[in-house]
C-alpha cells in the first residue's frame, strides 16, 4: 500500500474559489482648476483610475485634469 503525504492538492487541476469582480461604486468627478475644482458628473466604476478613464471619454475632458472622489 502506498501512502503519500503532501501539503499540495493531489489533483493538479483543482482551482481556487472563483474571485468575484470588484464591486462597482459611484464616484464624483471634478475638473481641476488652479486652486479649485468644478463638479463634472457622477460615474460608476470599480476604482478611482477606472472612474477617471470613463469620465475622460464620457465628458470629453483630459484625464490628467480630472479628480475622482468616492461618493459617500
PyMOL Python script that loads the backbone (N, CA, C, O; Angstrom):
from pymol import cmd

cmd.read_pdbstr("""\
ATOM      1  N   UNK A   1       0.849  -1.172   0.000  1.00  0.00           N
ATOM      2  CA  UNK A   1       0.000   0.000   0.000  1.00  0.00           C
ATOM      3  C   UNK A   1       0.899   1.240   0.000  1.00  0.00           C
ATOM      4  O   UNK A   1       1.884   1.300   0.736  1.00  0.00           O
ATOM      5  N   UNK A   2       0.556   2.214  -0.819  1.00  0.00           N
ATOM      6  CA  UNK A   2       1.349   3.434  -0.965  1.00  0.00           C
ATOM      7  C   UNK A   2       0.684   4.564  -0.183  1.00  0.00           C
ATOM      8  O   UNK A   2      -0.495   4.852  -0.390  1.00  0.00           O
ATOM      9  N   UNK A   3       1.425   5.196   0.705  1.00  0.00           N
ATOM     10  CA  UNK A   3       0.911   6.332   1.472  1.00  0.00           C
ATOM     11  C   UNK A   3       1.668   7.586   1.008  1.00  0.00           C
ATOM     12  O   UNK A   3       2.897   7.644   1.049  1.00  0.00           O
ATOM     13  N   UNK A   4       0.905   8.573   0.570  1.00  0.00           N
ATOM     14  CA  UNK A   4       1.507   9.802   0.076  1.00  0.00           C
ATOM     15  C   UNK A   4       1.161  10.933   1.049  1.00  0.00           C
ATOM     16  O   UNK A   4      -0.009  11.220   1.301  1.00  0.00           O
ATOM     17  N   UNK A   5       2.190  11.555   1.580  1.00  0.00           N
ATOM     18  CA  UNK A   5       1.993  12.700   2.460  1.00  0.00           C
ATOM     19  C   UNK A   5       2.453  13.940   1.711  1.00  0.00           C
ATOM     20  O   UNK A   5       3.634  14.087   1.398  1.00  0.00           O
ATOM     21  N   UNK A   6       1.534  14.807   1.434  1.00  0.00           N
ATOM     22  CA  UNK A   6       1.872  16.024   0.703  1.00  0.00           C
ATOM     23  C   UNK A   6       1.001  17.165   1.205  1.00  0.00           C
ATOM     24  O   UNK A   6      -0.122  16.950   1.661  1.00  0.00           O
ATOM     25  N   UNK A   7       1.524  18.362   1.117  1.00  0.00           N
ATOM     26  CA  UNK A   7       0.755  19.536   1.516  1.00  0.00           C
ATOM     27  C   UNK A   7       0.004  20.137   0.339  1.00  0.00           C
ATOM     28  O   UNK A   7      -0.952  20.892   0.520  1.00  0.00           O
ATOM     29  N   UNK A   8       0.441  19.800  -0.861  1.00  0.00           N
ATOM     30  CA  UNK A   8      -0.223  20.321  -2.053  1.00  0.00           C
ATOM     31  C   UNK A   8      -1.399  19.431  -2.424  1.00  0.00           C
ATOM     32  O   UNK A   8      -1.403  18.242  -2.104  1.00  0.00           O
ATOM     33  N   UNK A   9      -2.407  20.003  -3.104  1.00  0.00           N
ATOM     34  CA  UNK A   9      -3.522  19.168  -3.550  1.00  0.00           C
ATOM     35  C   UNK A   9      -3.025  18.100  -4.526  1.00  0.00           C
ATOM     36  O   UNK A   9      -2.119  18.349  -5.321  1.00  0.00           O
ATOM     37  N   UNK A  10      -3.607  16.946  -4.458  1.00  0.00           N
ATOM     38  CA  UNK A  10      -3.188  15.847  -5.318  1.00  0.00           C
ATOM     39  C   UNK A  10      -3.604  16.108  -6.762  1.00  0.00           C
ATOM     40  O   UNK A  10      -2.862  15.797  -7.694  1.00  0.00           O
ATOM     41  N   UNK A  11      -4.766  16.667  -6.939  1.00  0.00           N
ATOM     42  CA  UNK A  11      -5.244  16.940  -8.290  1.00  0.00           C
ATOM     43  C   UNK A  11      -4.682  18.278  -8.769  1.00  0.00           C
ATOM     44  O   UNK A  11      -4.966  19.325  -8.186  1.00  0.00           O
ATOM     45  N   UNK A  12      -3.902  18.236  -9.808  1.00  0.00           N
ATOM     46  CA  UNK A  12      -3.276  19.454 -10.328  1.00  0.00           C
ATOM     47  C   UNK A  12      -4.305  20.419 -10.898  1.00  0.00           C
ATOM     48  O   UNK A  12      -4.062  21.625 -10.936  1.00  0.00           O
ATOM     49  N   UNK A  13      -5.439  19.915 -11.338  1.00  0.00           N
ATOM     50  CA  UNK A  13      -6.452  20.759 -11.960  1.00  0.00           C
ATOM     51  C   UNK A  13      -7.370  21.444 -10.972  1.00  0.00           C
ATOM     52  O   UNK A  13      -8.271  22.177 -11.380  1.00  0.00           O
ATOM     53  N   UNK A  14      -7.166  21.224  -9.677  1.00  0.00           N
ATOM     54  CA  UNK A  14      -8.030  21.857  -8.681  1.00  0.00           C
ATOM     55  C   UNK A  14      -7.786  23.360  -8.697  1.00  0.00           C
ATOM     56  O   UNK A  14      -6.647  23.820  -8.613  1.00  0.00           O
ATOM     57  N   UNK A  15      -8.833  24.087  -8.800  1.00  0.00           N
ATOM     58  CA  UNK A  15      -8.678  25.537  -8.839  1.00  0.00           C
ATOM     59  C   UNK A  15      -9.120  26.141  -7.512  1.00  0.00           C
ATOM     60  O   UNK A  15      -9.750  25.490  -6.678  1.00  0.00           O
ATOM     61  N   UNK A  16      -8.764  27.401  -7.355  1.00  0.00           N
ATOM     62  CA  UNK A  16      -9.169  28.129  -6.160  1.00  0.00           C
ATOM     63  C   UNK A  16     -10.625  28.547  -6.301  1.00  0.00           C
ATOM     64  O   UNK A  16     -11.239  28.390  -7.356  1.00  0.00           O
ATOM     65  N   UNK A  17     -11.155  29.078  -5.216  1.00  0.00           N
ATOM     66  CA  UNK A  17     -12.517  29.597  -5.274  1.00  0.00           C
ATOM     67  C   UNK A  17     -12.547  30.739  -6.281  1.00  0.00           C
ATOM     68  O   UNK A  17     -11.617  31.544  -6.329  1.00  0.00           O
ATOM     69  N   UNK A  18     -13.596  30.820  -7.079  1.00  0.00           N
ATOM     70  CA  UNK A  18     -13.652  31.905  -8.065  1.00  0.00           C
ATOM     71  C   UNK A  18     -13.740  33.256  -7.354  1.00  0.00           C
ATOM     72  O   UNK A  18     -14.521  33.432  -6.419  1.00  0.00           O
ATOM     73  N   UNK A  19     -12.930  34.198  -7.813  1.00  0.00           N
ATOM     74  CA  UNK A  19     -12.944  35.526  -7.228  1.00  0.00           C
ATOM     75  C   UNK A  19     -14.019  36.353  -7.906  1.00  0.00           C
ATOM     76  O   UNK A  19     -14.183  36.318  -9.125  1.00  0.00           O
ATOM     77  N   UNK A  20     -14.750  37.099  -7.086  1.00  0.00           N
ATOM     78  CA  UNK A  20     -15.793  37.955  -7.627  1.00  0.00           C
ATOM     79  C   UNK A  20     -15.159  39.244  -8.135  1.00  0.00           C
ATOM     80  O   UNK A  20     -14.185  39.728  -7.559  1.00  0.00           O
ATOM     81  N   UNK A  21     -15.706  39.798  -9.206  1.00  0.00           N
ATOM     82  CA  UNK A  21     -15.162  41.060  -9.709  1.00  0.00           C
ATOM     83  C   UNK A  21     -15.361  42.154  -8.659  1.00  0.00           C
ATOM     84  O   UNK A  21     -16.290  42.071  -7.856  1.00  0.00           O
ATOM     85  N   UNK A  22     -14.501  43.178  -8.654  1.00  0.00           N
ATOM     86  CA  UNK A  22     -14.646  44.242  -7.660  1.00  0.00           C
ATOM     87  C   UNK A  22     -15.997  44.929  -7.789  1.00  0.00           C
ATOM     88  O   UNK A  22     -16.510  45.134  -8.889  1.00  0.00           O
ATOM     89  N   UNK A  23     -16.554  45.277  -6.648  1.00  0.00           N
ATOM     90  CA  UNK A  23     -17.866  45.917  -6.623  1.00  0.00           C
ATOM     91  C   UNK A  23     -17.763  47.331  -7.204  1.00  0.00           C
ATOM     92  O   UNK A  23     -16.867  48.096  -6.849  1.00  0.00           O
ATOM     93  N   UNK A  24     -18.672  47.653  -8.080  1.00  0.00           N
ATOM     94  CA  UNK A  24     -18.669  48.973  -8.701  1.00  0.00           C
ATOM     95  C   UNK A  24     -19.367  49.950  -7.767  1.00  0.00           C
ATOM     96  O   UNK A  24     -20.468  49.684  -7.285  1.00  0.00           O
ATOM     97  N   UNK A  25     -18.719  51.085  -7.515  1.00  0.00           N
ATOM     98  CA  UNK A  25     -19.277  52.121  -6.663  1.00  0.00           C
ATOM     99  C   UNK A  25     -19.402  53.407  -7.460  1.00  0.00           C
ATOM    100  O   UNK A  25     -18.874  53.519  -8.566  1.00  0.00           O
ATOM    101  N   UNK A  26     -20.102  54.370  -6.893  1.00  0.00           N
ATOM    102  CA  UNK A  26     -20.289  55.647  -7.579  1.00  0.00           C
ATOM    103  C   UNK A  26     -19.185  56.612  -7.173  1.00  0.00           C
ATOM    104  O   UNK A  26     -18.781  56.666  -6.012  1.00  0.00           O
ATOM    105  N   UNK A  27     -18.707  57.374  -8.152  1.00  0.00           N
ATOM    106  CA  UNK A  27     -17.630  58.333  -7.957  1.00  0.00           C
ATOM    107  C   UNK A  27     -18.073  59.701  -8.467  1.00  0.00           C
ATOM    108  O   UNK A  27     -18.677  59.803  -9.535  1.00  0.00           O
ATOM    109  N   UNK A  28     -17.772  60.756  -7.700  1.00  0.00           N
ATOM    110  CA  UNK A  28     -17.971  62.123  -8.169  1.00  0.00           C
ATOM    111  C   UNK A  28     -16.693  62.524  -8.890  1.00  0.00           C
ATOM    112  O   UNK A  28     -15.592  62.304  -8.385  1.00  0.00           O
ATOM    113  N   UNK A  29     -16.841  63.110 -10.061  1.00  0.00           N
ATOM    114  CA  UNK A  29     -15.681  63.500 -10.854  1.00  0.00           C
ATOM    115  C   UNK A  29     -15.641  65.024 -10.945  1.00  0.00           C
ATOM    116  O   UNK A  29     -16.642  65.671 -11.253  1.00  0.00           O
ATOM    117  N   UNK A  30     -14.464  65.580 -10.670  1.00  0.00           N
ATOM    118  CA  UNK A  30     -14.261  67.026 -10.689  1.00  0.00           C
ATOM    119  C   UNK A  30     -13.185  67.382 -11.700  1.00  0.00           C
ATOM    120  O   UNK A  30     -12.279  66.592 -11.966  1.00  0.00           O
ATOM    121  N   UNK A  31     -13.295  68.589 -12.265  1.00  0.00           N
ATOM    122  CA  UNK A  31     -12.286  69.131 -13.168  1.00  0.00           C
ATOM    123  C   UNK A  31     -11.407  70.055 -12.352  1.00  0.00           C
ATOM    124  O   UNK A  31     -11.916  70.952 -11.680  1.00  0.00           O
ATOM    125  N   UNK A  32     -10.084  69.858 -12.395  1.00  0.00           N
ATOM    126  CA  UNK A  32      -9.149  70.656 -11.592  1.00  0.00           C
ATOM    127  C   UNK A  32      -8.846  71.981 -12.287  1.00  0.00           C
ATOM    128  O   UNK A  32      -8.475  72.014 -13.460  1.00  0.00           O
ATOM    129  N   UNK A  33      -9.010  73.068 -11.542  1.00  0.00           N
ATOM    130  CA  UNK A  33      -8.510  74.375 -11.952  1.00  0.00           C
ATOM    131  C   UNK A  33      -7.333  74.689 -11.058  1.00  0.00           C
ATOM    132  O   UNK A  33      -6.892  73.814 -10.313  1.00  0.00           O
ATOM    133  N   UNK A  34      -6.810  75.888 -11.098  1.00  0.00           N
ATOM    134  CA  UNK A  34      -5.609  76.233 -10.331  1.00  0.00           C
ATOM    135  C   UNK A  34      -5.740  75.852  -8.851  1.00  0.00           C
ATOM    136  O   UNK A  34      -4.966  75.023  -8.373  1.00  0.00           O
ATOM    137  N   UNK A  35      -6.667  76.413  -8.134  1.00  0.00           N
ATOM    138  CA  UNK A  35      -6.798  76.122  -6.705  1.00  0.00           C
ATOM    139  C   UNK A  35      -8.195  75.635  -6.349  1.00  0.00           C
ATOM    140  O   UNK A  35      -8.531  75.532  -5.169  1.00  0.00           O
ATOM    141  N   UNK A  36      -8.999  75.339  -7.334  1.00  0.00           N
ATOM    142  CA  UNK A  36     -10.360  74.871  -7.050  1.00  0.00           C
ATOM    143  C   UNK A  36     -10.725  73.765  -8.017  1.00  0.00           C
ATOM    144  O   UNK A  36      -9.981  73.472  -8.952  1.00  0.00           O
ATOM    145  N   UNK A  37     -11.854  73.162  -7.790  1.00  0.00           N
ATOM    146  CA  UNK A  37     -12.323  72.122  -8.706  1.00  0.00           C
ATOM    147  C   UNK A  37     -13.806  72.314  -8.981  1.00  0.00           C
ATOM    148  O   UNK A  37     -14.556  72.803  -8.136  1.00  0.00           O
ATOM    149  N   UNK A  38     -14.205  71.924 -10.165  1.00  0.00           N
ATOM    150  CA  UNK A  38     -15.585  72.083 -10.598  1.00  0.00           C
ATOM    151  C   UNK A  38     -16.183  70.702 -10.863  1.00  0.00           C
ATOM    152  O   UNK A  38     -15.577  69.871 -11.540  1.00  0.00           O
ATOM    153  N   UNK A  39     -17.385  70.469 -10.316  1.00  0.00           N
ATOM    154  CA  UNK A  39     -18.038  69.169 -10.462  1.00  0.00           C
ATOM    155  C   UNK A  39     -18.407  68.933 -11.927  1.00  0.00           C
ATOM    156  O   UNK A  39     -19.007  69.792 -12.572  1.00  0.00           O
ATOM    157  N   UNK A  40     -18.041  67.761 -12.442  1.00  0.00           N
ATOM    158  CA  UNK A  40     -18.312  67.428 -13.841  1.00  0.00           C
ATOM    159  C   UNK A  40     -19.475  66.452 -13.927  1.00  0.00           C
ATOM    160  O   UNK A  40     -20.368  66.628 -14.756  1.00  0.00           O
ATOM    161  N   UNK A  41     -19.477  65.422 -13.080  1.00  0.00           N
ATOM    162  CA  UNK A  41     -20.540  64.433 -13.136  1.00  0.00           C
ATOM    163  C   UNK A  41     -20.289  63.288 -12.177  1.00  0.00           C
ATOM    164  O   UNK A  41     -19.397  63.333 -11.330  1.00  0.00           O
ATOM    165  N   UNK A  42     -21.112  62.256 -12.341  1.00  0.00           N
ATOM    166  CA  UNK A  42     -21.014  61.082 -11.476  1.00  0.00           C
ATOM    167  C   UNK A  42     -20.835  59.847 -12.354  1.00  0.00           C
ATOM    168  O   UNK A  42     -21.529  59.679 -13.357  1.00  0.00           O
ATOM    169  N   UNK A  43     -19.901  58.989 -11.966  1.00  0.00           N
ATOM    170  CA  UNK A  43     -19.548  57.801 -12.742  1.00  0.00           C
ATOM    171  C   UNK A  43     -19.626  56.583 -11.849  1.00  0.00           C
ATOM    172  O   UNK A  43     -19.345  56.674 -10.654  1.00  0.00           O
ATOM    173  N   UNK A  44     -20.000  55.449 -12.403  1.00  0.00           N
ATOM    174  CA  UNK A  44     -19.979  54.188 -11.666  1.00  0.00           C
ATOM    175  C   UNK A  44     -18.792  53.372 -12.162  1.00  0.00           C
ATOM    176  O   UNK A  44     -18.708  53.030 -13.342  1.00  0.00           O
ATOM    177  N   UNK A  45     -17.862  53.059 -11.232  1.00  0.00           N
ATOM    178  CA  UNK A  45     -16.647  52.331 -11.594  1.00  0.00           C
ATOM    179  C   UNK A  45     -16.144  51.545 -10.395  1.00  0.00           C
ATOM    180  O   UNK A  45     -16.596  51.748  -9.268  1.00  0.00           O
ATOM    181  N   UNK A  46     -15.194  50.637 -10.655  1.00  0.00           N
ATOM    182  CA  UNK A  46     -14.649  49.795  -9.593  1.00  0.00           C
ATOM    183  C   UNK A  46     -13.610  50.532  -8.753  1.00  0.00           C
ATOM    184  O   UNK A  46     -13.532  50.308  -7.545  1.00  0.00           O
ATOM    185  N   UNK A  47     -12.809  51.406  -9.366  1.00  0.00           N
ATOM    186  CA  UNK A  47     -11.800  52.136  -8.604  1.00  0.00           C
ATOM    187  C   UNK A  47     -11.600  53.525  -9.202  1.00  0.00           C
ATOM    188  O   UNK A  47     -12.203  53.871 -10.217  1.00  0.00           O
ATOM    189  N   UNK A  48     -10.747  54.309  -8.557  1.00  0.00           N
ATOM    190  CA  UNK A  48     -10.545  55.699  -8.950  1.00  0.00           C
ATOM    191  C   UNK A  48      -9.980  55.830 -10.366  1.00  0.00           C
ATOM    192  O   UNK A  48     -10.424  56.677 -11.142  1.00  0.00           O
ATOM    193  N   UNK A  49      -9.011  54.995 -10.694  1.00  0.00           N
ATOM    194  CA  UNK A  49      -8.384  55.056 -12.020  1.00  0.00           C
ATOM    195  C   UNK A  49      -9.412  54.785 -13.128  1.00  0.00           C
ATOM    196  O   UNK A  49      -9.447  55.490 -14.136  1.00  0.00           O
ATOM    197  N   UNK A  50     -10.235  53.771 -12.933  1.00  0.00           N
ATOM    198  CA  UNK A  50     -11.261  53.445 -13.928  1.00  0.00           C
ATOM    199  C   UNK A  50     -12.287  54.570 -14.037  1.00  0.00           C
ATOM    200  O   UNK A  50     -12.758  54.877 -15.132  1.00  0.00           O
ATOM    201  N   UNK A  51     -12.638  55.189 -12.896  1.00  0.00           N
ATOM    202  CA  UNK A  51     -13.607  56.294 -12.904  1.00  0.00           C
ATOM    203  C   UNK A  51     -13.079  57.465 -13.735  1.00  0.00           C
ATOM    204  O   UNK A  51     -13.831  58.082 -14.489  1.00  0.00           O
ATOM    205  N   UNK A  52     -11.793  57.769 -13.596  1.00  0.00           N
ATOM    206  CA  UNK A  52     -11.208  58.883 -14.351  1.00  0.00           C
ATOM    207  C   UNK A  52     -11.160  58.555 -15.837  1.00  0.00           C
ATOM    208  O   UNK A  52     -11.439  59.423 -16.664  1.00  0.00           O
ATOM    209  N   UNK A  53     -10.811  57.317 -16.193  1.00  0.00           N
ATOM    210  CA  UNK A  53     -10.765  56.927 -17.605  1.00  0.00           C
ATOM    211  C   UNK A  53     -12.148  57.006 -18.248  1.00  0.00           C
ATOM    212  O   UNK A  53     -12.283  57.497 -19.369  1.00  0.00           O
ATOM    213  N   UNK A  54     -13.167  56.527 -17.550  1.00  0.00           N
ATOM    214  CA  UNK A  54     -14.536  56.566 -18.083  1.00  0.00           C
ATOM    215  C   UNK A  54     -14.996  58.015 -18.222  1.00  0.00           C
ATOM    216  O   UNK A  54     -15.578  58.387 -19.241  1.00  0.00           O
ATOM    217  N   UNK A  55     -14.735  58.838 -17.195  1.00  0.00           N
ATOM    218  CA  UNK A  55     -15.164  60.235 -17.221  1.00  0.00           C
ATOM    219  C   UNK A  55     -14.473  61.017 -18.334  1.00  0.00           C
ATOM    220  O   UNK A  55     -15.094  61.871 -18.967  1.00  0.00           O
ATOM    221  N   UNK A  56     -13.198  60.735 -18.577  1.00  0.00           N
ATOM    222  CA  UNK A  56     -12.477  61.442 -19.646  1.00  0.00           C
ATOM    223  C   UNK A  56     -13.125  61.194 -20.997  1.00  0.00           C
ATOM    224  O   UNK A  56     -13.242  62.108 -21.813  1.00  0.00           O
ATOM    225  N   UNK A  57     -13.544  59.962 -21.232  1.00  0.00           N
ATOM    226  CA  UNK A  57     -14.211  59.646 -22.503  1.00  0.00           C
ATOM    227  C   UNK A  57     -15.628  60.221 -22.548  1.00  0.00           C
ATOM    228  O   UNK A  57     -16.036  60.800 -23.554  1.00  0.00           O
ATOM    229  N   UNK A  58     -16.377  60.057 -21.451  1.00  0.00           N
ATOM    230  CA  UNK A  58     -17.784  60.468 -21.445  1.00  0.00           C
ATOM    231  C   UNK A  58     -17.957  61.983 -21.471  1.00  0.00           C
ATOM    232  O   UNK A  58     -18.837  62.491 -22.165  1.00  0.00           O
ATOM    233  N   UNK A  59     -17.125  62.713 -20.719  1.00  0.00           N
ATOM    234  CA  UNK A  59     -17.276  64.162 -20.624  1.00  0.00           C
ATOM    235  C   UNK A  59     -16.305  64.921 -21.525  1.00  0.00           C
ATOM    236  O   UNK A  59     -16.276  66.151 -21.512  1.00  0.00           O
ATOM    237  N   UNK A  60     -15.494  64.172 -22.321  1.00  0.00           N
ATOM    238  CA  UNK A  60     -14.556  64.768 -23.282  1.00  0.00           C
ATOM    239  C   UNK A  60     -13.641  65.794 -22.611  1.00  0.00           C
ATOM    240  O   UNK A  60     -13.535  66.939 -23.051  1.00  0.00           O
ATOM    241  N   UNK A  61     -12.984  65.352 -21.534  1.00  0.00           N
ATOM    242  CA  UNK A  61     -12.034  66.177 -20.787  1.00  0.00           C
ATOM    243  C   UNK A  61     -10.710  65.422 -20.707  1.00  0.00           C
ATOM    244  O   UNK A  61     -10.713  64.192 -20.755  1.00  0.00           O
ATOM    245  N   UNK A  62      -9.586  66.116 -20.587  1.00  0.00           N
ATOM    246  CA  UNK A  62      -8.300  65.414 -20.440  1.00  0.00           C
ATOM    247  C   UNK A  62      -8.241  64.698 -19.089  1.00  0.00           C
ATOM    248  O   UNK A  62      -8.612  65.265 -18.062  1.00  0.00           O
ATOM    249  N   UNK A  63      -7.777  63.466 -19.101  1.00  0.00           N
ATOM    250  CA  UNK A  63      -7.757  62.644 -17.886  1.00  0.00           C
ATOM    251  C   UNK A  63      -6.838  63.224 -16.817  1.00  0.00           C
ATOM    252  O   UNK A  63      -7.102  63.050 -15.627  1.00  0.00           O
ATOM    253  N   UNK A  64      -5.769  63.908 -17.211  1.00  0.00           N
ATOM    254  CA  UNK A  64      -4.857  64.454 -16.203  1.00  0.00           C
ATOM    255  C   UNK A  64      -5.434  65.660 -15.473  1.00  0.00           C
ATOM    256  O   UNK A  64      -4.845  66.114 -14.492  1.00  0.00           O
ATOM    257  N   UNK A  65      -6.561  66.189 -15.919  1.00  0.00           N
ATOM    258  CA  UNK A  65      -7.210  67.320 -15.255  1.00  0.00           C
ATOM    259  C   UNK A  65      -8.418  66.882 -14.421  1.00  0.00           C
ATOM    260  O   UNK A  65      -9.109  67.732 -13.860  1.00  0.00           O
ATOM    261  N   UNK A  66      -8.687  65.572 -14.327  1.00  0.00           N
ATOM    262  CA  UNK A  66      -9.845  65.085 -13.592  1.00  0.00           C
ATOM    263  C   UNK A  66      -9.438  64.460 -12.262  1.00  0.00           C
ATOM    264  O   UNK A  66      -8.368  63.866 -12.131  1.00  0.00           O
ATOM    265  N   UNK A  67     -10.324  64.612 -11.284  1.00  0.00           N
ATOM    266  CA  UNK A  67     -10.146  64.009  -9.954  1.00  0.00           C
ATOM    267  C   UNK A  67     -11.422  63.268  -9.622  1.00  0.00           C
ATOM    268  O   UNK A  67     -12.520  63.793  -9.805  1.00  0.00           O
ATOM    269  N   UNK A  68     -11.277  62.031  -9.129  1.00  0.00           N
ATOM    270  CA  UNK A  68     -12.447  61.233  -8.749  1.00  0.00           C
ATOM    271  C   UNK A  68     -12.452  61.056  -7.236  1.00  0.00           C
ATOM    272  O   UNK A  68     -11.432  60.732  -6.629  1.00  0.00           O
ATOM    273  N   UNK A  69     -13.626  61.274  -6.639  1.00  0.00           N
ATOM    274  CA  UNK A  69     -13.808  61.120  -5.190  1.00  0.00           C
ATOM    275  C   UNK A  69     -14.970  60.165  -4.983  1.00  0.00           C
ATOM    276  O   UNK A  69     -16.045  60.341  -5.557  1.00  0.00           O
ATOM    277  N   UNK A  70     -14.741  59.142  -4.152  1.00  0.00           N
ATOM    278  CA  UNK A  70     -15.785  58.140  -3.936  1.00  0.00           C
ATOM    279  C   UNK A  70     -16.971  58.773  -3.215  1.00  0.00           C
ATOM    280  O   UNK A  70     -16.807  59.497  -2.233  1.00  0.00           O
ATOM    281  N   UNK A  71     -18.156  58.489  -3.718  1.00  0.00           N
ATOM    282  CA  UNK A  71     -19.386  59.034  -3.153  1.00  0.00           C
ATOM    283  C   UNK A  71     -19.657  58.381  -1.807  1.00  0.00           C
ATOM    284  O   UNK A  71     -19.452  57.177  -1.655  1.00  0.00           O
ATOM    285  N   UNK A  72     -20.105  59.139  -0.848  1.00  0.00           N
ATOM    286  CA  UNK A  72     -20.401  58.601   0.485  1.00  0.00           C
ATOM    287  C   UNK A  72     -21.862  58.323   0.644  1.00  0.00           C
ATOM    288  O   UNK A  72     -22.291  57.865   1.703  1.00  0.00           O
TER     289      UNK A  72
END
""", "prot")
cmd.dss("prot")
cmd.show_as("cartoon", "prot")
cmd.util.cbc("prot")
cmd.orient("prot")
